[in-house]
Amino acid sequence: MDESALFRMIGQMREIVTSAQKATRKARRDADRRQHLKTSARPDKPVPPDTDIADPQADNLPPAKPFDQIEEW
């Protein structure tokens, strides 16, 4: 083996180590983010808004009139 091939292999190994370190850091951060989400309290069941309450302004309005003439396209 020649000297340049050895230096190329050393460079490749360093790149592999660097990319592995970045991947490990990213995986650790993602796991920490997910752990934080698991600990947050979620409501048991969402409660729909009350629809029984009538709109006070709707009582003052006259009933809607149907259209007399509809334009056809």
mmJSON file of the N, C-alpha and C atoms, coordinates in Angstrom:
{"data_MODEL":{"atom_site":{
"group_PDB":["ATOM","ATOM","ATOM","ATOM","ATOM","ATOM","ATOM","ATOM","ATOM","ATOM","ATOM","ATOM","ATOM","ATOM","ATOM","ATOM","ATOM","ATOM","ATOM","ATOM","ATOM","ATOM","ATOM","ATOM","ATOM","ATOM","ATOM","ATOM","ATOM","ATOM","ATOM","ATOM","ATOM","ATOM","ATOM","ATOM","ATOM","ATOM","ATOM","ATOM","ATOM","ATOM","ATOM","ATOM","ATOM","ATOM","ATOM","ATOM","ATOM","ATOM","ATOM","ATOM","ATOM","ATOM","ATOM","ATOM","ATOM","ATOM","ATOM","ATOM","ATOM","ATOM","ATOM","ATOM","ATOM","ATOM","ATOM","ATOM","ATOM","ATOM","ATOM","ATOM","ATOM","ATOM","ATOM","ATOM","ATOM","ATOM","ATOM","ATOM","ATOM","ATOM","ATOM","ATOM","ATOM","ATOM","ATOM","ATOM","ATOM","ATOM","ATOM","ATOM","ATOM","ATOM","ATOM","ATOM","ATOM","ATOM","ATOM","ATOM","ATOM","ATOM","ATOM","ATOM","ATOM","ATOM","ATOM","ATOM","ATOM","ATOM","ATOM","ATOM","ATOM","ATOM","ATOM","ATOM","ATOM","ATOM","ATOM","ATOM","ATOM","ATOM","ATOM","ATOM","ATOM","ATOM","ATOM","ATOM","ATOM","ATOM","ATOM","ATOM","ATOM","ATOM","ATOM","ATOM","ATOM","ATOM","ATOM","ATOM","ATOM","ATOM","ATOM","ATOM","ATOM","ATOM","ATOM","ATOM","ATOM","ATOM","ATOM","ATOM","ATOM","ATOM","ATOM","ATOM","ATOM","ATOM","ATOM","ATOM","ATOM","ATOM","ATOM","ATOM","ATOM","ATOM","ATOM","ATOM","ATOM","ATOM","ATOM","ATOM","ATOM","ATOM","ATOM","ATOM","ATOM","ATOM","ATOM","ATOM","ATOM","ATOM","ATOM","ATOM","ATOM","ATOM","ATOM","ATOM","ATOM","ATOM","ATOM","ATOM","ATOM","ATOM","ATOM","ATOM","ATOM","ATOM","ATOM","ATOM","ATOM","ATOM","ATOM","ATOM","ATOM","ATOM","ATOM","ATOM","ATOM","ATOM","ATOM","ATOM","ATOM","ATOM","ATOM","ATOM","ATOM","ATOM","ATOM"],
"id":[1,2,3,4,5,6,7,8,9,10,11,12,13,14,15,16,17,18,19,20,21,22,23,24,25,26,27,28,29,30,31,32,33,34,35,36,37,38,39,40,41,42,43,44,45,46,47,48,49,50,51,52,53,54,55,56,57,58,59,60,61,62,63,64,65,66,67,68,69,70,71,72,73,74,75,76,77,78,79,80,81,82,83,84,85,86,87,88,89,90,91,92,93,94,95,96,97,98,99,100,101,102,103,104,105,106,107,108,109,110,111,112,113,114,115,116,117,118,119,120,121,122,123,124,125,126,127,128,129,130,131,132,133,134,135,136,137,138,139,140,141,142,143,144,145,146,147,148,149,150,151,152,153,154,155,156,157,158,159,160,161,162,163,164,165,166,167,168,169,170,171,172,173,174,175,176,177,178,179,180,181,182,183,184,185,186,187,188,189,190,191,192,193,194,195,196,197,198,199,200,201,202,203,204,205,206,207,208,209,210,211,212,213,214,215,216,217,218,219],
"type_symbol":["N","C","C","N","C","C","N","C","C","N","C","C","N","C","C","N","C","C","N","C","C","N","C","C","N","C","C","N","C","C","N","C","C","N","C","C","N","C","C","N","C","C","N","C","C","N","C","C","N","C","C","N","C","C","N","C","C","N","C","C","N","C","C","N","C","C","N","C","C","N","C","C","N","C","C","N","C","C","N","C","C","N","C","C","N","C","C","N","C","C","N","C","C","N","C","C","N","C","C","N","C","C","N","C","C","N","C","C","N","C","C","N","C","C","N","C","C","N","C","C","N","C","C","N","C","C","N","C","C","N","C","C","N","C","C","N","C","C","N","C","C","N","C","C","N","C","C","N","C","C","N","C","C","N","C","C","N","C","C","N","C","C","N","C","C","N","C","C","N","C","C","N","C","C","N","C","C","N","C","C","N","C","C","N","C","C","N","C","C","N","C","C","N","C","C","N","C","C","N","C","C","N","C","C","N","C","C","N","C","C","N","C","C","N","C","C","N","C","C"],
"label_atom_id":["N","CA","C","N","CA","C","N","CA","C","N","CA","C","N","CA","C","N","CA","C","N","CA","C","N","CA","C","N","CA","C","N","CA","C","N","CA","C","N","CA","C","N","CA","C","N","CA","C","N","CA","C","N","CA","C","N","CA","C","N","CA","C","N","CA","C","N","CA","C","N","CA","C","N","CA","C","N","CA","C","N","CA","C","N","CA","C","N","CA","C","N","CA","C","N","CA","C","N","CA","C","N","CA","C","N","CA","C","N","CA","C","N","CA","C","N","CA","C","N","CA","C","N","CA","C","N","CA","C","N","CA","C","N","CA","C","N","CA","C","N","CA","C","N","CA","C","N","CA","C","N","CA","C","N","CA","C","N","CA","C","N","CA","C","N","CA","C","N","CA","C","N","CA","C","N","CA","C","N","CA","C","N","CA","C","N","CA","C","N","CA","C","N","CA","C","N","CA","C","N","CA","C","N","CA","C","N","CA","C","N","CA","C","N","CA","C","N","CA","C","N","CA","C","N","CA","C","N","CA","C","N","CA","C","N","CA","C","N","CA","C","N","CA","C","N","CA","C","N","CA","C","N","CA","C"],
"label_alt_id":[null,null,null,null,null,null,null,null,null,null,null,null,null,null,null,null,null,null,null,null,null,null,null,null,null,null,null,null,null,null,null,null,null,null,null,null,null,null,null,null,null,null,null,null,null,null,null,null,null,null,null,null,null,null,null,null,null,null,null,null,null,null,null,null,null,null,null,null,null,null,null,null,null,null,null,null,null,null,null,null,null,null,null,null,null,null,null,null,null,null,null,null,null,null,null,null,null,null,null,null,null,null,null,null,null,null,null,null,null,null,null,null,null,null,null,null,null,null,null,null,null,null,null,null,null,null,null,null,null,null,null,null,null,null,null,null,null,null,null,null,null,null,null,null,null,null,null,null,null,null,null,null,null,null,null,null,null,null,null,null,null,null,null,null,null,null,null,null,null,null,null,null,null,null,null,null,null,null,null,null,null,null,null,null,null,null,null,null,null,null,null,null,null,null,null,null,null,null,null,null,null,null,null,null,null,null,null,null,null,null,null,null,null,null,null,null,null,null,null],
"label_comp_id":["MET","MET","MET","ASP","ASP","ASP","GLU","GLU","GLU","SER","SER","SER","ALA","ALA","ALA","LEU","LEU","LEU","PHE","PHE","PHE","ARG","ARG","ARG","MET","MET","MET","ILE","ILE","ILE","GLY","GLY","GLY","GLN","GLN","GLN","MET","MET","MET","ARG","ARG","ARG","GLU","GLU","GLU","ILE","ILE","ILE","VAL","VAL","VAL","THR","THR","THR","SER","SER","SER","ALA","ALA","ALA","GLN","GLN","GLN","LYS","LYS","LYS","ALA","ALA","ALA","THR","THR","THR","ARG","ARG","ARG","LYS","LYS","LYS","ALA","ALA","ALA","ARG","ARG","ARG","ARG","ARG","ARG","ASP","ASP","ASP","ALA","ALA","ALA","ASP","ASP","ASP","ARG","ARG","ARG","ARG","ARG","ARG","GLN","GLN","GLN","HIS","HIS","HIS","LEU","LEU","LEU","LYS","LYS","LYS","THR","THR","THR","SER","SER","SER","ALA","ALA","ALA","ARG","ARG","ARG","PRO","PRO","PRO","ASP","ASP","ASP","LYS","LYS","LYS","PRO","PRO","PRO","VAL","VAL","VAL","PRO","PRO","PRO","PRO","PRO","PRO","ASP","ASP","ASP","THR","THR","THR","ASP","ASP","ASP","ILE","ILE","ILE","ALA","ALA","ALA","ASP","ASP","ASP","PRO","PRO","PRO","GLN","GLN","GLN","ALA","ALA","ALA","ASP","ASP","ASP","ASN","ASN","ASN","LEU","LEU","LEU","PRO","PRO","PRO","PRO","PRO","PRO","ALA","ALA","ALA","LYS","LYS","LYS","PRO","PRO","PRO","PHE","PHE","PHE","ASP","ASP","ASP","GLN","GLN","GLN","ILE","ILE","ILE","GLU","GLU","GLU","GLU","GLU","GLU","TRP","TRP","TRP"],
"label_asym_id":["A","A","A","A","A","A","A","A","A","A","A","A","A","A","A","A","A","A","A","A","A","A","A","A","A","A","A","A","A","A","A","A","A","A","A","A","A","A","A","A","A","A","A","A","A","A","A","A","A","A","A","A","A","A","A","A","A","A","A","A","A","A","A","A","A","A","A","A","A","A","A","A","A","A","A","A","A","A","A","A","A","A","A","A","A","A","A","A","A","A","A","A","A","A","A","A","A","A","A","A","A","A","A","A","A","A","A","A","A","A","A","A","A","A","A","A","A","A","A","A","A","A","A","A","A","A","A","A","A","A","A","A","A","A","A","A","A","A","A","A","A","A","A","A","A","A","A","A","A","A","A","A","A","A","A","A","A","A","A","A","A","A","A","A","A","A","A","A","A","A","A","A","A","A","A","A","A","A","A","A","A","A","A","A","A","A","A","A","A","A","A","A","A","A","A","A","A","A","A","A","A","A","A","A","A","A","A","A","A","A","A","A","A","A","A","A","A","A","A"],
"label_entity_id":["1","1","1","1","1","1","1","1","1","1","1","1","1","1","1","1","1","1","1","1","1","1","1","1","1","1","1","1","1","1","1","1","1","1","1","1","1","1","1","1","1","1","1","1","1","1","1","1","1","1","1","1","1","1","1","1","1","1","1","1","1","1","1","1","1","1","1","1","1","1","1","1","1","1","1","1","1","1","1","1","1","1","1","1","1","1","1","1","1","1","1","1","1","1","1","1","1","1","1","1","1","1","1","1","1","1","1","1","1","1","1","1","1","1","1","1","1","1","1","1","1","1","1","1","1","1","1","1","1","1","1","1","1","1","1","1","1","1","1","1","1","1","1","1","1","1","1","1","1","1","1","1","1","1","1","1","1","1","1","1","1","1","1","1","1","1","1","1","1","1","1","1","1","1","1","1","1","1","1","1","1","1","1","1","1","1","1","1","1","1","1","1","1","1","1","1","1","1","1","1","1","1","1","1","1","1","1","1","1","1","1","1","1","1","1","1","1","1","1"],
"label_seq_id":[1,1,1,2,2,2,3,3,3,4,4,4,5,5,5,6,6,6,7,7,7,8,8,8,9,9,9,10,10,10,11,11,11,12,12,12,13,13,13,14,14,14,15,15,15,16,16,16,17,17,17,18,18,18,19,19,19,20,20,20,21,21,21,22,22,22,23,23,23,24,24,24,25,25,25,26,26,26,27,27,27,28,28,28,29,29,29,30,30,30,31,31,31,32,32,32,33,33,33,34,34,34,35,35,35,36,36,36,37,37,37,38,38,38,39,39,39,40,40,40,41,41,41,42,42,42,43,43,43,44,44,44,45,45,45,46,46,46,47,47,47,48,48,48,49,49,49,50,50,50,51,51,51,52,52,52,53,53,53,54,54,54,55,55,55,56,56,56,57,57,57,58,58,58,59,59,59,60,60,60,61,61,61,62,62,62,63,63,63,64,64,64,65,65,65,66,66,66,67,67,67,68,68,68,69,69,69,70,70,70,71,71,71,72,72,72,73,73,73],
"pdbx_PDB_ins_code":[null,null,null,null,null,null,null,null,null,null,null,null,null,null,null,null,null,null,null,null,null,null,null,null,null,null,null,null,null,null,null,null,null,null,null,null,null,null,null,null,null,null,null,null,null,null,null,null,null,null,null,null,null,null,null,null,null,null,null,null,null,null,null,null,null,null,null,null,null,null,null,null,null,null,null,null,null,null,null,null,null,null,null,null,null,null,null,null,null,null,null,null,null,null,null,null,null,null,null,null,null,null,null,null,null,null,null,null,null,null,null,null,null,null,null,null,null,null,null,null,null,null,null,null,null,null,null,null,null,null,null,null,null,null,null,null,null,null,null,null,null,null,null,null,null,null,null,null,null,null,null,null,null,null,null,null,null,null,null,null,null,null,null,null,null,null,null,null,null,null,null,null,null,null,null,null,null,null,null,null,null,null,null,null,null,null,null,null,null,null,null,null,null,null,null,null,null,null,null,null,null,null,null,null,null,null,null,null,null,null,null,null,null,null,null,null,null,null,null],
"Cartn_x":[0.837,0.0,0.888,0.396,1.178,0.681,1.45,1.185,-0.098,-0.392,-1.59,-2.866,-2.835,-4.0,-4.258,-3.206,-3.359,-3.987,-3.519,-4.069,-5.533,-5.862,-7.258,-8.145,-7.669,-8.444,-8.602,-7.556,-7.647,-8.668,-8.652,-9.626,-11.052,-11.243,-12.573,-13.046,-12.132,-12.504,-12.889,-12.194,-12.526,-13.895,-14.207,-15.526,-16.626,-16.359,-17.34,-17.578,-16.503,-16.623,-17.41,-17.117,-17.811,-19.299,-19.636,-21.055,-21.764,-21.07,-21.675,-21.928,-21.004,-21.195,-22.4,-22.539,-23.682,-24.992,-24.999,-26.208,-26.568,-25.556,-25.802,-26.371,-25.804,-26.306,-27.753,-28.041,-29.401,-30.372,-29.985,-30.862,-31.107,-30.084,-30.226,-31.165,-31.007,-31.882,-33.33,-33.513,-34.868,-35.512,-34.732,-35.26,-35.639,-34.827,-35.153,-36.431,-36.61,-37.832,-39.058,-38.929,-40.054,-40.365,-39.342,-39.551,-40.32,-40.003,-40.707,-42.183,-42.463,-43.844,-44.631,-43.979,-44.663,-45.083,-44.306,-44.605,-45.679,-46.003,-47.018,-48.391,-49.208,-50.535,-51.491,-52.199,-53.197,-54.582,-55.544,-56.9,-57.447,-58.29,-58.835,-59.674,-60.585,-61.464,-61.807,-61.697,-62.042,-63.536,-63.83,-65.217,-65.716,-66.799,-67.322,-67.964,-67.994,-68.617,-70.127,-70.706,-72.155,-72.857,-73.761,-74.502,-75.935,-76.308,-77.669,-77.903,-76.856,-76.988,-77.347,-78.471,-78.924,-78.205,-78.013,-77.379,-78.408,-78.118,-79.117,-79.408,-78.488,-78.726,-79.631,-79.617,-80.436,-81.921,-82.27,-83.681,-84.267,-83.452,-83.927,-84.039,-83.503,-83.492,-84.765,-85.28,-86.451,-86.016,-86.949,-86.584,-86.082,-85.207,-84.626,-85.681,-85.657,-86.603,-85.943,-86.683,-86.106,-85.965,-85.061,-84.858,-86.054,-86.457,-87.547,-87.044,-85.878,-85.353,-83.884,-83.52,-82.144,-81.576,-80.417,-79.771,-79.089,-79.405,-78.801,-77.658,-76.611,-75.437,-75.372],
"Cartn_y":[-1.171,0.0,1.241,2.216,3.451,4.436,5.443,6.422,7.21,7.565,8.355,7.551,6.244,5.406,5.357,5.272,5.268,6.577,7.701,8.987,9.144,8.603,8.634,7.817,6.642,5.792,6.454,7.092,7.8,8.936,9.654,10.726,10.189,9.048,8.442,8.015,7.423,7.007,8.214,9.312,10.519,11.056,11.004,11.435,10.543,9.242,8.304,8.61,8.864,9.182,10.474,11.482,12.77,12.615,11.897,11.719,10.871,9.889,9.076,9.916,10.809,11.682,12.597,13.142,14.011,13.234,12.006,11.19,10.834,10.546,10.216,11.414,12.585,13.8,14.063,13.907,14.152,13.152,11.886,10.872,11.147,11.563,11.872,13.063,14.09,15.266,14.905,14.112,13.704,12.881,11.99,11.183,12.07,13.078,14.01,14.779,15.179,15.895,14.998,13.751,12.826,12.531,12.409,12.155,13.311,14.512,15.692,15.649,15.189,15.126,14.049,12.957,11.879,12.309,13.17,13.568,14.64,15.297,16.346,15.715,16.376,15.857,16.16,15.137,15.298,15.191,15.925,15.783,14.405,13.87,12.535,12.48,13.413,13.432,14.884,15.319,16.711,16.953,18.093,18.447,19.384,19.005,19.888,21.122,22.22,23.44,23.261,23.988,23.93,24.578,23.837,24.366,24.71,24.48,24.77,26.265,27.029,28.46,29.145,29.84,30.523,31.858,32.271,33.56,34.661,35.598,36.645,37.546,37.719,38.564,37.866,36.54,35.806,35.964,36.21,36.375,37.66,38.677,39.971,40.03,39.057,39.093,38.478,39.033,38.419,37.131,36.228,34.989,35.282,34.448,34.639,34.379,35.206,35.065,34.247,33.338,32.592,33.489,33.117,33.884,33.705,34.801,34.727,34.222,34.683,34.351,33.952,32.812,32.332,32.312,32.919,32.985,31.644,31.056,29.784,30.037,29.314,29.466,28.364],
"Cartn_z":[0.0,0.0,0.0,-0.675,-0.705,0.354,0.555,1.61,1.358,0.134,-0.18,0.098,-0.163,0.127,1.631,2.425,3.882,4.369,3.851,4.264,3.83,2.656,2.21,3.153,3.542,4.448,5.82,6.3,7.578,7.464,6.361,6.138,6.095,5.425,5.362,6.75,7.531,8.885,9.741,9.58,10.341,9.935,8.64,8.176,8.751,8.805,9.364,10.839,11.57,12.996,13.186,12.384,12.498,12.206,11.148,10.811,11.866,12.442,13.497,14.746,15.064,16.224,16.02,14.81,14.519,14.618,14.083,14.128,15.571,16.381,17.783,18.525,18.3,18.944,18.549,17.252,16.765,17.382,17.438,18.016,19.5,20.211,21.633,21.835,21.02,21.133,20.806,19.753,19.387,20.5,21.112,22.214,23.393,23.684,24.767,24.458,23.211,22.823,22.994,22.566,22.686,24.15,24.963,26.385,27.014,26.614,27.126,26.722,25.513,25.048,25.785,26.161,26.866,28.264,28.887,30.259,30.339,29.233,29.282,29.5,30.28,30.6,29.456,29.06,28.006,28.637,28.134,28.676,28.322,29.205,28.976,27.708,27.61,26.447,26.145,24.908,24.606,24.83,25.385,25.68,24.582,23.891,22.84,23.467,22.745,23.279,23.403,24.324,24.517,23.33,22.691,21.545,21.923,23.17,23.605,23.792,23.953,24.186,22.866,22.849,21.637,21.507,20.265,19.995,20.258,21.165,21.463,20.274,19.351,18.183,17.175,17.153,16.192,16.499,17.746,18.104,17.52,17.319,16.827,15.309,14.593,13.13,12.566,11.445,10.802,10.098,9.832,9.14,7.723,7.223,5.892,4.825,3.78,2.671,1.563,0.935,-0.183,-1.41,-2.305,-3.534,-4.456,-5.093,-6.06,-7.405,-7.772,-9.086,-8.929,-9.498,-9.43,-10.835,-11.005,-12.312,-12.597,-13.742,-14.126,-15.086,-14.939,-15.811,-16.802],
"occupancy":[1.0,1.0,1.0,1.0,1.0,1.0,1.0,1.0,1.0,1.0,1.0,1.0,1.0,1.0,1.0,1.0,1.0,1.0,1.0,1.0,1.0,1.0,1.0,1.0,1.0,1.0,1.0,1.0,1.0,1.0,1.0,1.0,1.0,1.0,1.0,1.0,1.0,1.0,1.0,1.0,1.0,1.0,1.0,1.0,1.0,1.0,1.0,1.0,1.0,1.0,1.0,1.0,1.0,1.0,1.0,1.0,1.0,1.0,1.0,1.0,1.0,1.0,1.0,1.0,1.0,1.0,1.0,1.0,1.0,1.0,1.0,1.0,1.0,1.0,1.0,1.0,1.0,1.0,1.0,1.0,1.0,1.0,1.0,1.0,1.0,1.0,1.0,1.0,1.0,1.0,1.0,1.0,1.0,1.0,1.0,1.0,1.0,1.0,1.0,1.0,1.0,1.0,1.0,1.0,1.0,1.0,1.0,1.0,1.0,1.0,1.0,1.0,1.0,1.0,1.0,1.0,1.0,1.0,1.0,1.0,1.0,1.0,1.0,1.0,1.0,1.0,1.0,1.0,1.0,1.0,1.0,1.0,1.0,1.0,1.0,1.0,1.0,1.0,1.0,1.0,1.0,1.0,1.0,1.0,1.0,1.0,1.0,1.0,1.0,1.0,1.0,1.0,1.0,1.0,1.0,1.0,1.0,1.0,1.0,1.0,1.0,1.0,1.0,1.0,1.0,1.0,1.0,1.0,1.0,1.0,1.0,1.0,1.0,1.0,1.0,1.0,1.0,1.0,1.0,1.0,1.0,1.0,1.0,1.0,1.0,1.0,1.0,1.0,1.0,1.0,1.0,1.0,1.0,1.0,1.0,1.0,1.0,1.0,1.0,1.0,1.0,1.0,1.0,1.0,1.0,1.0,1.0,1.0,1.0,1.0,1.0,1.0,1.0,1.0,1.0,1.0,1.0,1.0,1.0],
"B_iso_or_equiv":[0.0,0.0,0.0,0.0,0.0,0.0,0.0,0.0,0.0,0.0,0.0,0.0,0.0,0.0,0.0,0.0,0.0,0.0,0.0,0.0,0.0,0.0,0.0,0.0,0.0,0.0,0.0,0.0,0.0,0.0,0.0,0.0,0.0,0.0,0.0,0.0,0.0,0.0,0.0,0.0,0.0,0.0,0.0,0.0,0.0,0.0,0.0,0.0,0.0,0.0,0.0,0.0,0.0,0.0,0.0,0.0,0.0,0.0,0.0,0.0,0.0,0.0,0.0,0.0,0.0,0.0,0.0,0.0,0.0,0.0,0.0,0.0,0.0,0.0,0.0,0.0,0.0,0.0,0.0,0.0,0.0,0.0,0.0,0.0,0.0,0.0,0.0,0.0,0.0,0.0,0.0,0.0,0.0,0.0,0.0,0.0,0.0,0.0,0.0,0.0,0.0,0.0,0.0,0.0,0.0,0.0,0.0,0.0,0.0,0.0,0.0,0.0,0.0,0.0,0.0,0.0,0.0,0.0,0.0,0.0,0.0,0.0,0.0,0.0,0.0,0.0,0.0,0.0,0.0,0.0,0.0,0.0,0.0,0.0,0.0,0.0,0.0,0.0,0.0,0.0,0.0,0.0,0.0,0.0,0.0,0.0,0.0,0.0,0.0,0.0,0.0,0.0,0.0,0.0,0.0,0.0,0.0,0.0,0.0,0.0,0.0,0.0,0.0,0.0,0.0,0.0,0.0,0.0,0.0,0.0,0.0,0.0,0.0,0.0,0.0,0.0,0.0,0.0,0.0,0.0,0.0,0.0,0.0,0.0,0.0,0.0,0.0,0.0,0.0,0.0,0.0,0.0,0.0,0.0,0.0,0.0,0.0,0.0,0.0,0.0,0.0,0.0,0.0,0.0,0.0,0.0,0.0,0.0,0.0,0.0,0.0,0.0,0.0,0.0,0.0,0.0,0.0,0.0,0.0],
"pdbx_formal_charge":[null,null,null,null,null,null,null,null,null,null,null,null,null,null,null,null,null,null,null,null,null,null,null,null,null,null,null,null,null,null,null,null,null,null,null,null,null,null,null,null,null,null,null,null,null,null,null,null,null,null,null,null,null,null,null,null,null,null,null,null,null,null,null,null,null,null,null,null,null,null,null,null,null,null,null,null,null,null,null,null,null,null,null,null,null,null,null,null,null,null,null,null,null,null,null,null,null,null,null,null,null,null,null,null,null,null,null,null,null,null,null,null,null,null,null,null,null,null,null,null,null,null,null,null,null,null,null,null,null,null,null,null,null,null,null,null,null,null,null,null,null,null,null,null,null,null,null,null,null,null,null,null,null,null,null,null,null,null,null,null,null,null,null,null,null,null,null,null,null,null,null,null,null,null,null,null,null,null,null,null,null,null,null,null,null,null,null,null,null,null,null,null,null,null,null,null,null,null,null,null,null,null,null,null,null,null,null,null,null,null,null,null,null,null,null,null,null,null,null],
"auth_seq_id":[1,1,1,2,2,2,3,3,3,4,4,4,5,5,5,6,6,6,7,7,7,8,8,8,9,9,9,10,10,10,11,11,11,12,12,12,13,13,13,14,14,14,15,15,15,16,16,16,17,17,17,18,18,18,19,19,19,20,20,20,21,21,21,22,22,22,23,23,23,24,24,24,25,25,25,26,26,26,27,27,27,28,28,28,29,29,29,30,30,30,31,31,31,32,32,32,33,33,33,34,34,34,35,35,35,36,36,36,37,37,37,38,38,38,39,39,39,40,40,40,41,41,41,42,42,42,43,43,43,44,44,44,45,45,45,46,46,46,47,47,47,48,48,48,49,49,49,50,50,50,51,51,51,52,52,52,53,53,53,54,54,54,55,55,55,56,56,56,57,57,57,58,58,58,59,59,59,60,60,60,61,61,61,62,62,62,63,63,63,64,64,64,65,65,65,66,66,66,67,67,67,68,68,68,69,69,69,70,70,70,71,71,71,72,72,72,73,73,73],
"auth_comp_id":["MET","MET","MET","ASP","ASP","ASP","GLU","GLU","GLU","SER","SER","SER","ALA","ALA","ALA","LEU","LEU","LEU","PHE","PHE","PHE","ARG","ARG","ARG","MET","MET","MET","ILE","ILE","ILE","GLY","GLY","GLY","GLN","GLN","GLN","MET","MET","MET","ARG","ARG","ARG","GLU","GLU","GLU","ILE","ILE","ILE","VAL","VAL","VAL","THR","THR","THR","SER","SER","SER","ALA","ALA","ALA","GLN","GLN","GLN","LYS","LYS","LYS","ALA","ALA","ALA","THR","THR","THR","ARG","ARG","ARG","LYS","LYS","LYS","ALA","ALA","ALA","ARG","ARG","ARG","ARG","ARG","ARG","ASP","ASP","ASP","ALA","ALA","ALA","ASP","ASP","ASP","ARG","ARG","ARG","ARG","ARG","ARG","GLN","GLN","GLN","HIS","HIS","HIS","LEU","LEU","LEU","LYS","LYS","LYS","THR","THR","THR","SER","SER","SER","ALA","ALA","ALA","ARG","ARG","ARG","PRO","PRO","PRO","ASP","ASP","ASP","LYS","LYS","LYS","PRO","PRO","PRO","VAL","VAL","VAL","PRO","PRO","PRO","PRO","PRO","PRO","ASP","ASP","ASP","THR","THR","THR","ASP","ASP","ASP","ILE","ILE","ILE","ALA","ALA","ALA","ASP","ASP","ASP","PRO","PRO","PRO","GLN","GLN","GLN","ALA","ALA","ALA","ASP","ASP","ASP","ASN","ASN","ASN","LEU","LEU","LEU","PRO","PRO","PRO","PRO","PRO","PRO","ALA","ALA","ALA","LYS","LYS","LYS","PRO","PRO","PRO","PHE","PHE","PHE","ASP","ASP","ASP","GLN","GLN","GLN","ILE","ILE","ILE","GLU","GLU","GLU","GLU","GLU","GLU","TRP","TRP","TRP"],
"auth_asym_id":["A","A","A","A","A","A","A","A","A","A","A","A","A","A","A","A","A","A","A","A","A","A","A","A","A","A","A","A","A","A","A","A","A","A","A","A","A","A","A","A","A","A","A","A","A","A","A","A","A","A","A","A","A","A","A","A","A","A","A","A","A","A","A","A","A","A","A","A","A","A","A","A","A","A","A","A","A","A","A","A","A","A","A","A","A","A","A","A","A","A","A","A","A","A","A","A","A","A","A","A","A","A","A","A","A","A","A","A","A","A","A","A","A","A","A","A","A","A","A","A","A","A","A","A","A","A","A","A","A","A","A","A","A","A","A","A","A","A","A","A","A","A","A","A","A","A","A","A","A","A","A","A","A","A","A","A","A","A","A","A","A","A","A","A","A","A","A","A","A","A","A","A","A","A","A","A","A","A","A","A","A","A","A","A","A","A","A","A","A","A","A","A","A","A","A","A","A","A","A","A","A","A","A","A","A","A","A","A","A","A","A","A","A","A","A","A","A","A","A"],
"auth_atom_id":["N","CA","C","N","CA","C","N","CA","C","N","CA","C","N","CA","C","N","CA","C","N","CA","C","N","CA","C","N","CA","C","N","CA","C","N","CA","C","N","CA","C","N","CA","C","N","CA","C","N","CA","C","N","CA","C","N","CA","C","N","CA","C","N","CA","C","N","CA","C","N","CA","C","N","CA","C","N","CA","C","N","CA","C","N","CA","C","N","CA","C","N","CA","C","N","CA","C","N","CA","C","N","CA","C","N","CA","C","N","CA","C","N","CA","C","N","CA","C","N","CA","C","N","CA","C","N","CA","C","N","CA","C","N","CA","C","N","CA","C","N","CA","C","N","CA","C","N","CA","C","N","CA","C","N","CA","C","N","CA","C","N","CA","C","N","CA","C","N","CA","C","N","CA","C","N","CA","C","N","CA","C","N","CA","C","N","CA","C","N","CA","C","N","CA","C","N","CA","C","N","CA","C","N","CA","C","N","CA","C","N","CA","C","N","CA","C","N","CA","C","N","CA","C","N","CA","C","N","CA","C","N","CA","C","N","CA","C","N","CA","C","N","CA","C","N","CA","C","N","CA","C","N","CA","C"],
"pdbx_PDB_model_num":[1,1,1,1,1,1,1,1,1,1,1,1,1,1,1,1,1,1,1,1,1,1,1,1,1,1,1,1,1,1,1,1,1,1,1,1,1,1,1,1,1,1,1,1,1,1,1,1,1,1,1,1,1,1,1,1,1,1,1,1,1,1,1,1,1,1,1,1,1,1,1,1,1,1,1,1,1,1,1,1,1,1,1,1,1,1,1,1,1,1,1,1,1,1,1,1,1,1,1,1,1,1,1,1,1,1,1,1,1,1,1,1,1,1,1,1,1,1,1,1,1,1,1,1,1,1,1,1,1,1,1,1,1,1,1,1,1,1,1,1,1,1,1,1,1,1,1,1,1,1,1,1,1,1,1,1,1,1,1,1,1,1,1,1,1,1,1,1,1,1,1,1,1,1,1,1,1,1,1,1,1,1,1,1,1,1,1,1,1,1,1,1,1,1,1,1,1,1,1,1,1,1,1,1,1,1,1,1,1,1,1,1,1,1,1,1,1,1,1]
}}}
